[in-house]
Amino acid sequence: MFASIIQANADELLNKGKKVFLEAGNCAACHTLSDAGSIGDIGPNLNQIRPNVERILMAVRNGIGVMPAMEGLLSNEEIEAVAYYVSISADQ
């Protein structure tokens, strides 16, 4: 039973992160990520670079290159969710 609760929470975080990637964060406009069905070519292809959570958190919070800082535009919860989603989805 405990494992199913953890899985449900992980799935909820993954789904929230995907929603942020596609909607509030507008990440799909610039990045390719197969799971999201996005083919942006302004930012790096996330399936190729397969960033870890720490790298994603740093980039999303502070911006990098032409990518703007999303801290203050997205909530901490949204940033953590999208970082989790991308780290899991890009590694598939």
Beta strands, then each sheet from edge to edge (+ up, - down):
strand 1: 32-33
strand 2: 38-39
sheet 1: 1+ 2-
end
